Amino acid sequence: MGVELRVHAFFLLLAVVCLGLGAPDGVGRGLALFFVLIGAVVVREIARLLVAAWLGLRLRAILLLPIGGMFAYANPEGQENANQGGAQFAIALAGPLANGLAALALAATFLGAGGNIDIVSQPWISSAHLLRSMVWMQACLGMLHLLPAYPLDCGRLLRGSFARKHGLAPSGRSATGLGQVLALAAMLGGMLLHSPWLIMAGFFIMIGAQVEDQGVFFQSVVDTVRMREVMLTDFATLSPSDTLADALVRCVHSLQEDFPVVRGPQLVGIVSRQRIVDALRSDGNGYVQSVMSRAFQVAQPEDTLGTTIRRITAGRGLSLIPVTDSGRVVGIVSVQNLMSSMSLLAEQRRIERQESGE
């Protein structure tokens, strides 16, 4: 549905842990316990996705961790709307409520089926009692997100409330600090109580806070950089009437992988050097206009880098975005040169800060 789904590598670590916990009862039961946890995460995230869709929020990607998912929105407006009080509360409530209702529904189903299942006996979650584990895995994941630890749901609400009063950066530091304290407390409590699930919960809370912080920091950086600061201004262009052989000569003398195709001052297409080579090999010499792509997006010099990155990500196979001013191509931004330009820009800003301090 146009949303990129990413699964964090720590899911593999959790699978190993579940297999280890289920070793006395067999590998199959350990693997089943792992899928019980996946089921709880799926219930939670489906509920949150439905609420986000109901609120009209467009998502770009979801990163799944064993404690739940993290949303990346398709545009800054979506991020801002999701951080508004009503929307933020609705999304935060959806996860725990869905897990709680799923736990009640499963418990009612198992008890109503007439089986001899003791729902409340301990251990609540173990490979030896998978039906009981299904109930308590849902309940525990829901209750976990009621803790005021960022990036859990309740922690997000506290951060949002603090951000509206004191700003995003101070609220982020405070929420992350509180989350790490609670995560350490959970890990120590798990060691004292010999609870591997409490230890893992604390560990994944800490990992989640770090992942979220990195995302927020990256977003804050790219949304302050303008295209005019990182675009390449020394670049080659091709004409649609150029022959492929002539275009290949231009490719030999250029480091560019992709070329804007212009007719006079007007941008009419984009072509890659690989497309030129492939066309020459398969069909012989022809004209650039026969192989250029007419599906492209453009940016303006004052557009933020974050907006352009989202365009590159959204466009399948898109590797170059021309920067135009009044219809004239004044620069290009490509995946190939973006990281180099960002690194040099960071160094330039560092030097400027030093000179202004002197």
LUMTORBA-365969 format. One record per residue (C-alpha): residue number from 1; residue in one letter; x, z, y. Coordinates in nm, 2 decimals. Example, Ala and Ser with C-alpha at 12.3 -4.5 7.8 and 13.67 -1.06 7.14 Angstrom:
! LUMTORBA-365969
+-----+----+--------+--------+--------+
!   i ! aa !   east !     up !  north !
+-----+----+--------+--------+--------+
!   1 !  A !   1.23 !   0.78 !  -0.45 !
!   2 !  S !   1.37 !   0.71 !  -0.11 !
+-----+----+--------+--------+--------+
***
This chain:
! LUMTORBA-365969
+-----+----+--------+--------+--------+
!   i ! aa !   east !     up !  north !
+-----+----+--------+--------+--------+
!   1 !  M !   0.00 !   0.00 !   0.00 !
!   2 !  G !   0.30 !  -0.06 !   0.23 !
!   3 !  V !   0.44 !   0.29 !   0.20 !
!   4 !  E !   0.79 !   0.33 !   0.05 !
!   5 !  L !   0.80 !   0.61 !  -0.21 !
!   6 !  R !   1.13 !   0.78 !  -0.26 !
!   7 !  V !   1.20 !   1.05 !  -0.53 !
!   8 !  H !   1.48 !   1.29 !  -0.45 !
!   9 !  A !   1.77 !   1.31 !  -0.70 !
!  10 !  F !   1.71 !   1.68 !  -0.75 !
!  11 !  F !   1.40 !   1.59 !  -0.96 !
!  12 !  L !   1.66 !   1.50 !  -1.23 !
!  13 !  L !   1.82 !   1.85 !  -1.19 !
!  14 !  L !   1.48 !   2.01 !  -1.23 !
!  15 !  A !   1.41 !   1.80 !  -1.55 !
!  16 !  V !   1.74 !   1.94 !  -1.69 !
!  17 !  V !   1.63 !   2.30 !  -1.60 !
!  18 !  C !   1.29 !   2.25 !  -1.76 !
!  19 !  L !   1.45 !   2.11 !  -2.08 !
!  20 !  G !   1.67 !   2.42 !  -2.08 !
!  21 !  L !   1.38 !   2.66 !  -2.04 !
!  22 !  G !   1.19 !   2.48 !  -2.31 !
!  23 !  A !   1.48 !   2.47 !  -2.55 !
!  24 !  P !   1.35 !   2.76 !  -2.78 !
!  25 !  D !   1.01 !   2.57 !  -2.81 !
!  26 !  G !   1.16 !   2.22 !  -2.85 !
!  27 !  V !   1.27 !   1.94 !  -2.62 !
!  28 !  G !   0.92 !   1.79 !  -2.61 !
!  29 !  R !   0.76 !   2.11 !  -2.46 !
!  30 !  G !   1.04 !   2.14 !  -2.21 !
!  31 !  L !   0.97 !   1.78 !  -2.10 !
!  32 !  A !   0.60 !   1.85 !  -2.09 !
!  33 !  L !   0.67 !   2.15 !  -1.86 !
!  34 !  F !   0.85 !   1.91 !  -1.63 !
!  35 !  F !   0.55 !   1.68 !  -1.61 !
!  36 !  V !   0.32 !   1.98 !  -1.55 !
!  37 !  L !   0.52 !   2.04 !  -1.23 !
!  38 !  I !   0.50 !   1.67 !  -1.14 !
!  39 !  G !   0.13 !   1.69 !  -1.18 !
!  40 !  A !   0.10 !   1.97 !  -0.93 !
!  41 !  V !   0.31 !   1.78 !  -0.68 !
!  42 !  V !   0.10 !   1.46 !  -0.73 !
!  43 !  V !  -0.22 !   1.66 !  -0.67 !
!  44 !  R !  -0.08 !   1.80 !  -0.35 !
!  45 !  E !   0.05 !   1.47 !  -0.22 !
!  46 !  I !  -0.26 !   1.27 !  -0.30 !
!  47 !  A !  -0.46 !   1.52 !  -0.09 !
!  48 !  R !  -0.22 !   1.50 !   0.20 !
!  49 !  L !  -0.22 !   1.12 !   0.19 !
!  50 !  L !  -0.60 !   1.11 !   0.19 !
!  51 !  V !  -0.61 !   1.34 !   0.49 !
!  52 !  A !  -0.34 !   1.13 !   0.67 !
!  53 !  A !  -0.54 !   0.81 !   0.60 !
!  54 !  W !  -0.86 !   0.98 !   0.73 !
!  55 !  L !  -0.68 !   1.07 !   1.05 !
!  56 !  G !  -0.56 !   0.71 !   1.09 !
!  57 !  L !  -0.19 !   0.80 !   1.06 !
!  58 !  R !   0.03 !   0.51 !   0.94 !
!  59 !  L !   0.31 !   0.62 !   0.70 !
!  60 !  R !   0.64 !   0.44 !   0.65 !
!  61 !  A !   0.79 !   0.64 !   0.36 !
!  62 !  I !   0.74 !   0.95 !   0.15 !
!  63 !  L !   1.03 !   1.15 !   0.01 !
!  64 !  L !   0.93 !   1.36 !  -0.29 !
!  65 !  L !   1.10 !   1.69 !  -0.36 !
!  66 !  P !   1.00 !   1.94 !  -0.63 !
!  67 !  I !   0.83 !   2.15 !  -0.36 !
!  68 !  G !   0.63 !   1.85 !  -0.23 !
!  69 !  G !   0.67 !   1.55 !  -0.01 !
!  70 !  M !   0.80 !   1.47 !   0.34 !
!  71 !  F !   0.63 !   1.21 !   0.54 !
!  72 !  A !   0.80 !   0.95 !   0.76 !
!  73 !  Y !   0.56 !   0.78 !   1.00 !
!  74 !  A !   0.56 !   0.41 !   1.09 !
!  75 !  N !   0.58 !   0.47 !   1.46 !
!  76 !  P !   0.66 !   0.74 !   1.71 !
!  77 !  E !   0.29 !   0.76 !   1.81 !
!  78 !  G !   0.20 !   0.85 !   1.45 !
!  79 !  Q !   0.47 !   1.13 !   1.45 !
!  80 !  E !   0.33 !   1.26 !   1.77 !
!  81 !  N !  -0.03 !   1.25 !   1.65 !
!  82 !  A !   0.07 !   1.43 !   1.32 !
!  83 !  N !   0.22 !   1.71 !   1.53 !
!  84 !  Q !  -0.09 !   1.77 !   1.72 !
!  85 !  G !  -0.27 !   2.10 !   1.65 !
!  86 !  G !  -0.58 !   1.96 !   1.46 !
!  87 !  A !  -0.40 !   1.69 !   1.26 !
!  88 !  Q !  -0.11 !   1.92 !   1.18 !
!  89 !  F !  -0.34 !   2.19 !   1.06 !
!  90 !  A !  -0.55 !   1.95 !   0.85 !
!  91 !  I !  -0.24 !   1.80 !   0.67 !
!  92 !  A !  -0.09 !   2.15 !   0.62 !
!  93 !  L !  -0.42 !   2.28 !   0.47 !
!  94 !  A !  -0.48 !   1.99 !   0.24 !
!  95 !  G !  -0.19 !   2.06 !   0.00 !
!  96 !  P !  -0.25 !   2.43 !  -0.07 !
!  97 !  L !  -0.63 !   2.37 !  -0.08 !
!  98 !  A !  -0.59 !   2.09 !  -0.33 !
!  99 !  N !  -0.36 !   2.29 !  -0.56 !
! 100 !  G !  -0.59 !   2.59 !  -0.54 !
! 101 !  L !  -0.90 !   2.39 !  -0.63 !
! 102 !  A !  -0.71 !   2.21 !  -0.91 !
! 103 !  A !  -0.61 !   2.55 !  -1.05 !
! 104 !  L !  -0.96 !   2.68 !  -1.04 !
! 105 !  A !  -1.10 !   2.36 !  -1.20 !
! 106 !  L !  -0.84 !   2.37 !  -1.48 !
! 107 !  A !  -0.90 !   2.74 !  -1.55 !
! 108 !  A !  -1.28 !   2.68 !  -1.56 !
! 109 !  T !  -1.23 !   2.38 !  -1.79 !
! 110 !  F !  -1.00 !   2.57 !  -2.04 !
! 111 !  L !  -1.22 !   2.88 !  -2.04 !
! 112 !  G !  -1.54 !   2.68 !  -2.07 !
! 113 !  A !  -1.41 !   2.48 !  -2.36 !
! 114 !  G !  -1.42 !   2.80 !  -2.56 !
! 115 !  G !  -1.06 !   2.81 !  -2.66 !
! 116 !  N !  -0.87 !   3.13 !  -2.71 !
! 117 !  I !  -0.66 !   3.09 !  -2.39 !
! 118 !  D !  -0.55 !   3.40 !  -2.20 !
! 119 !  I !  -0.51 !   3.26 !  -1.85 !
! 120 !  V !  -0.37 !   3.58 !  -1.68 !
! 121 !  S !  -0.11 !   3.69 !  -1.94 !
! 122 !  Q !   0.26 !   3.66 !  -1.85 !
! 123 !  P !   0.47 !   3.46 !  -1.84 !
! 124 !  W !   0.24 !   3.25 !  -1.63 !
! 125 !  I !   0.46 !   2.94 !  -1.65 !
! 126 !  S !   0.65 !   2.87 !  -1.98 !
! 127 !  S !   0.69 !   2.59 !  -2.23 !
! 128 !  A !   0.52 !   2.80 !  -2.50 !
! 129 !  H !   0.19 !   2.81 !  -2.31 !
! 130 !  L !   0.14 !   2.47 !  -2.15 !
! 131 !  L !  -0.23 !   2.50 !  -2.07 !
! 132 !  R !  -0.18 !   2.83 !  -1.89 !
! 133 !  S !   0.12 !   2.67 !  -1.71 !
! 134 !  M !  -0.09 !   2.39 !  -1.58 !
! 135 !  V !  -0.32 !   2.64 !  -1.41 !
! 136 !  W !  -0.04 !   2.86 !  -1.27 !
! 137 !  M !   0.18 !   2.57 !  -1.16 !
! 138 !  Q !  -0.10 !   2.44 !  -0.94 !
! 139 !  A !  -0.17 !   2.79 !  -0.81 !
! 140 !  C !   0.19 !   2.88 !  -0.75 !
! 141 !  L !   0.28 !   2.56 !  -0.57 !
! 142 !  G !  -0.02 !   2.62 !  -0.34 !
! 143 !  M !   0.07 !   2.98 !  -0.27 !
! 144 !  L !   0.43 !   2.88 !  -0.21 !
! 145 !  H !   0.33 !   2.67 !   0.09 !
! 146 !  L !   0.15 !   2.97 !   0.24 !
! 147 !  L !   0.50 !   3.12 !   0.31 !
! 148 !  P !   0.62 !   3.09 !   0.67 !
! 149 !  A !   0.93 !   2.91 !   0.56 !
! 150 !  Y !   1.02 !   2.56 !   0.70 !
! 151 !  P !   0.96 !   2.29 !   0.56 !
! 152 !  L !   0.67 !   2.45 !   0.37 !
! 153 !  D !   0.32 !   2.39 !   0.52 !
! 154 !  C !   0.28 !   2.73 !   0.69 !
! 155 !  G !   0.64 !   2.70 !   0.82 !
! 156 !  R !   0.55 !   2.36 !   0.97 !
! 157 !  L !   0.25 !   2.51 !   1.15 !
! 158 !  L !   0.47 !   2.79 !   1.29 !
! 159 !  R !   0.73 !   2.54 !   1.40 !
! 160 !  G !   0.47 !   2.32 !   1.57 !
! 161 !  S !   0.32 !   2.62 !   1.75 !
! 162 !  F !   0.67 !   2.73 !   1.87 !
! 163 !  A !   0.76 !   2.37 !   1.97 !
! 164 !  R !   0.46 !   2.34 !   2.20 !
! 165 !  K !   0.58 !   2.64 !   2.39 !
! 166 !  H !   0.96 !   2.62 !   2.38 !
! 167 !  G !   1.05 !   2.26 !   2.29 !
! 168 !  L !   1.14 !   2.08 !   1.96 !
! 169 !  A !   1.51 !   2.16 !   1.94 !
! 170 !  P !   1.48 !   2.55 !   1.98 !
! 171 !  S !   1.18 !   2.55 !   1.75 !
! 172 !  G !   1.37 !   2.35 !   1.49 !
! 173 !  R !   1.66 !   2.59 !   1.49 !
! 174 !  S !   1.44 !   2.89 !   1.47 !
! 175 !  A !   1.22 !   2.74 !   1.19 !
! 176 !  T !   1.52 !   2.63 !   0.99 !
! 177 !  G !   1.69 !   2.97 !   1.03 !
! 178 !  L !   1.38 !   3.16 !   0.91 !
! 179 !  G !   1.33 !   2.92 !   0.62 !
! 180 !  Q !   1.69 !   2.97 !   0.51 !
! 181 !  V !   1.65 !   3.35 !   0.52 !
! 182 !  L !   1.33 !   3.33 !   0.32 !
! 183 !  A !   1.49 !   3.09 !   0.08 !
! 184 !  L !   1.79 !   3.32 !   0.02 !
! 185 !  A !   1.55 !   3.61 !  -0.02 !
! 186 !  A !   1.36 !   3.42 !  -0.29 !
! 187 !  M !   1.68 !   3.33 !  -0.47 !
! 188 !  L !   1.80 !   3.69 !  -0.47 !
! 189 !  G !   1.45 !   3.81 !  -0.57 !
! 190 !  G !   1.45 !   3.56 !  -0.86 !
! 191 !  M !   1.79 !   3.69 !  -0.98 !
! 192 !  L !   1.67 !   4.06 !  -0.97 !
! 193 !  L !   1.34 !   3.97 !  -1.14 !
! 194 !  H !   1.51 !   3.73 !  -1.38 !
! 195 !  S !   1.27 !   3.46 !  -1.26 !
! 196 !  P !   1.42 !   3.10 !  -1.27 !
! 197 !  W !   1.12 !   2.96 !  -1.09 !
! 198 !  L !   1.17 !   3.19 !  -0.79 !
! 199 !  I !   1.53 !   3.09 !  -0.78 !
! 200 !  M !   1.45 !   2.72 !  -0.79 !
! 201 !  A !   1.18 !   2.76 !  -0.53 !
! 202 !  G !   1.43 !   2.92 !  -0.29 !
! 203 !  F !   1.69 !   2.66 !  -0.37 !
! 204 !  F !   1.45 !   2.37 !  -0.30 !
! 205 !  I !   1.32 !   2.53 !   0.02 !
! 206 !  M !   1.68 !   2.54 !   0.15 !
! 207 !  I !   1.74 !   2.17 !   0.04 !
! 208 !  G !   1.41 !   2.06 !   0.20 !
! 209 !  A !   1.50 !   2.23 !   0.53 !
! 210 !  Q !   1.83 !   2.05 !   0.55 !
! 211 !  V !   1.68 !   1.71 !   0.46 !
! 212 !  E !   1.41 !   1.75 !   0.72 !
! 213 !  D !   1.66 !   1.86 !   0.98 !
! 214 !  Q !   1.88 !   1.56 !   0.92 !
! 215 !  G !   1.58 !   1.33 !   0.96 !
! 216 !  V !   1.47 !   1.50 !   1.28 !
! 217 !  F !   1.82 !   1.48 !   1.43 !
! 218 !  F !   1.86 !   1.11 !   1.33 !
! 219 !  Q !   1.52 !   1.03 !   1.48 !
! 220 !  S !   1.61 !   1.21 !   1.81 !
! 221 !  V !   1.93 !   1.01 !   1.83 !
! 222 !  V !   1.79 !   0.66 !   1.76 !
! 223 !  D !   1.50 !   0.72 !   1.99 !
! 224 !  T !   1.73 !   0.77 !   2.29 !
! 225 !  V !   1.95 !   0.47 !   2.23 !
! 226 !  R !   1.84 !   0.14 !   2.40 !
! 227 !  M !   1.90 !  -0.20 !   2.25 !
! 228 !  R !   2.11 !  -0.31 !   2.55 !
! 229 !  E !   2.36 !  -0.04 !   2.45 !
! 230 !  V !   2.42 !  -0.16 !   2.10 !
! 231 !  M !   2.33 !  -0.53 !   2.09 !
! 232 !  L !   2.60 !  -0.80 !   2.05 !
! 233 !  T !   2.63 !  -1.01 !   2.36 !
! 234 !  D !   2.91 !  -1.23 !   2.23 !
! 235 !  F !   2.73 !  -1.44 !   1.96 !
! 236 !  A !   2.68 !  -1.80 !   1.85 !
! 237 !  T !   2.35 !  -1.99 !   1.84 !
! 238 !  L !   2.24 !  -2.30 !   1.66 !
! 239 !  S !   2.01 !  -2.58 !   1.76 !
! 240 !  P !   1.73 !  -2.71 !   1.53 !
! 241 !  S !   1.87 !  -3.06 !   1.57 !
! 242 !  D !   2.22 !  -2.95 !   1.45 !
! 243 !  T !   2.31 !  -3.09 !   1.11 !
! 244 !  L !   2.38 !  -2.85 !   0.83 !
! 245 !  A !   2.74 !  -2.97 !   0.81 !
! 246 !  D !   2.80 !  -2.90 !   1.18 !
! 247 !  A !   2.63 !  -2.56 !   1.13 !
! 248 !  L !   2.87 !  -2.48 !   0.85 !
! 249 !  V !   3.16 !  -2.55 !   1.08 !
! 250 !  R !   3.02 !  -2.30 !   1.32 !
! 251 !  C !   2.99 !  -2.05 !   1.04 !
! 252 !  V !   3.35 !  -2.09 !   0.95 !
! 253 !  H !   3.46 !  -1.99 !   1.30 !
! 254 !  S !   3.21 !  -1.70 !   1.34 !
! 255 !  L !   3.18 !  -1.36 !   1.18 !
! 256 !  Q !   2.80 !  -1.37 !   1.21 !
! 257 !  E !   2.59 !  -1.38 !   0.89 !
! 258 !  D !   2.27 !  -1.49 !   1.07 !
! 259 !  F !   2.22 !  -1.72 !   1.37 !
! 260 !  P !   1.94 !  -1.75 !   1.63 !
! 261 !  V !   1.82 !  -2.10 !   1.65 !
! 262 !  V !   1.73 !  -2.20 !   2.01 !
! 263 !  R !   1.58 !  -2.51 !   2.17 !
! 264 !  G !   1.70 !  -2.49 !   2.53 !
! 265 !  P !   1.63 !  -2.13 !   2.63 !
! 266 !  Q !   1.35 !  -2.09 !   2.37 !
! 267 !  L !   1.41 !  -1.90 !   2.05 !
! 268 !  V !   1.25 !  -2.10 !   1.76 !
! 269 !  G !   1.40 !  -1.96 !   1.44 !
! 270 !  I !   1.67 !  -1.77 !   1.25 !
! 271 !  V !   1.90 !  -1.90 !   0.98 !
! 272 !  S !   2.16 !  -1.74 !   0.76 !
! 273 !  R !   2.49 !  -1.88 !   0.67 !
! 274 !  Q !   2.40 !  -1.84 !   0.30 !
! 275 !  R !   2.08 !  -2.04 !   0.35 !
! 276 !  I !   2.29 !  -2.32 !   0.51 !
! 277 !  V !   2.54 !  -2.32 !   0.22 !
! 278 !  D !   2.26 !  -2.32 !  -0.04 !
! 279 !  A !   2.08 !  -2.61 !   0.13 !
! 280 !  L !   2.40 !  -2.82 !   0.15 !
! 281 !  R !   2.47 !  -2.76 !  -0.22 !
! 282 !  S !   2.12 !  -2.84 !  -0.34 !
! 283 !  D !   1.99 !  -3.11 !  -0.10 !
! 284 !  G !   2.29 !  -3.23 !   0.08 !
! 285 !  N !   2.32 !  -3.27 !   0.46 !
! 286 !  G !   2.01 !  -3.22 !   0.67 !
! 287 !  Y !   1.90 !  -3.05 !   0.98 !
! 288 !  V !   1.89 !  -2.68 !   1.07 !
! 289 !  Q !   1.52 !  -2.70 !   1.15 !
! 290 !  S !   1.44 !  -2.78 !   0.79 !
! 291 !  V !   1.59 !  -2.46 !   0.66 !
! 292 !  M !   1.55 !  -2.21 !   0.94 !
! 293 !  S !   1.30 !  -1.92 !   0.91 !
! 294 !  R !   1.02 !  -1.92 !   1.17 !
! 295 !  A !   0.91 !  -1.57 !   1.07 !
! 296 !  F !   1.11 !  -1.33 !   1.29 !
! 297 !  Q !   1.06 !  -1.05 !   1.53 !
! 298 !  V !   1.22 !  -1.00 !   1.87 !
! 299 !  A !   1.32 !  -0.69 !   2.07 !
! 300 !  Q !   1.35 !  -0.62 !   2.44 !
! 301 !  P !   1.67 !  -0.48 !   2.60 !
! 302 !  E !   1.48 !  -0.15 !   2.68 !
! 303 !  D !   1.34 !  -0.10 !   2.34 !
! 304 !  T !   1.47 !   0.20 !   2.15 !
! 305 !  L !   1.69 !   0.16 !   1.85 !
! 306 !  G !   1.44 !   0.36 !   1.65 !
! 307 !  T !   1.18 !   0.10 !   1.71 !
! 308 !  T !   1.41 !  -0.18 !   1.60 !
! 309 !  I !   1.52 !   0.00 !   1.29 !
! 310 !  R !   1.16 !   0.04 !   1.19 !
! 311 !  R !   1.11 !  -0.34 !   1.25 !
! 312 !  I !   1.41 !  -0.41 !   1.02 !
! 313 !  T !   1.28 !  -0.18 !   0.76 !
! 314 !  A !   0.92 !  -0.32 !   0.77 !
! 315 !  G !   1.03 !  -0.68 !   0.76 !
! 316 !  R !   1.12 !  -0.76 !   0.40 !
! 317 !  G !   1.46 !  -0.94 !   0.40 !
! 318 !  L !   1.49 !  -0.91 !   0.78 !
! 319 !  S !   1.85 !  -0.87 !   0.87 !
! 320 !  L !   1.87 !  -0.99 !   1.23 !
! 321 !  I !   1.66 !  -0.92 !   1.54 !
! 322 !  P !   1.73 !  -1.12 !   1.85 !
! 323 !  V !   1.70 !  -0.94 !   2.19 !
! 324 !  T !   1.52 !  -1.15 !   2.45 !
! 325 !  D !   1.47 !  -1.12 !   2.82 !
! 326 !  S !   1.21 !  -1.35 !   2.98 !
! 327 !  G !   1.21 !  -1.56 !   2.66 !
! 328 !  R !   1.59 !  -1.61 !   2.67 !
! 329 !  V !   1.81 !  -1.46 !   2.39 !
! 330 !  V !   2.05 !  -1.22 !   2.56 !
! 331 !  G !   2.18 !  -1.04 !   2.24 !
! 332 !  I !   2.13 !  -0.98 !   1.87 !
! 333 !  V !   2.12 !  -0.67 !   1.65 !
! 334 !  S !   2.20 !  -0.71 !   1.28 !
! 335 !  V !   2.23 !  -0.47 !   1.00 !
! 336 !  Q !   2.58 !  -0.59 !   0.96 !
! 337 !  N !   2.70 !  -0.47 !   1.30 !
! 338 !  L !   2.46 !  -0.18 !   1.37 !
! 339 !  M !   2.67 !   0.10 !   1.22 !
! 340 !  S !   2.98 !  -0.02 !   1.39 !
! 341 !  S !   2.81 !  -0.04 !   1.73 !
! 342 !  M !   2.66 !   0.31 !   1.69 !
! 343 !  S !   3.00 !   0.45 !   1.61 !
! 344 !  L !   3.16 !   0.29 !   1.91 !
! 345 !  L !   2.87 !   0.39 !   2.13 !
! 346 !  A !   2.91 !   0.76 !   2.02 !
! 347 !  E !   3.28 !   0.74 !   2.11 !
! 348 !  Q !   3.20 !   0.58 !   2.45 !
! 349 !  R !   2.96 !   0.86 !   2.53 !
! 350 !  R !   3.21 !   1.12 !   2.42 !
! 351 !  I !   3.47 !   0.98 !   2.66 !
! 352 !  E !   3.22 !   0.96 !   2.94 !
! 353 !  R !   3.13 !   1.32 !   2.89 !
! 354 !  Q !   3.50 !   1.42 !   2.91 !
! 355 !  E !   3.55 !   1.22 !   3.22 !
! 356 !  S !   3.25 !   1.37 !   3.39 !
! 357 !  G !   3.36 !   1.72 !   3.30 !
! 358 !  E !   3.70 !   1.66 !   3.46 !
+-----+----+--------+--------+--------+
***
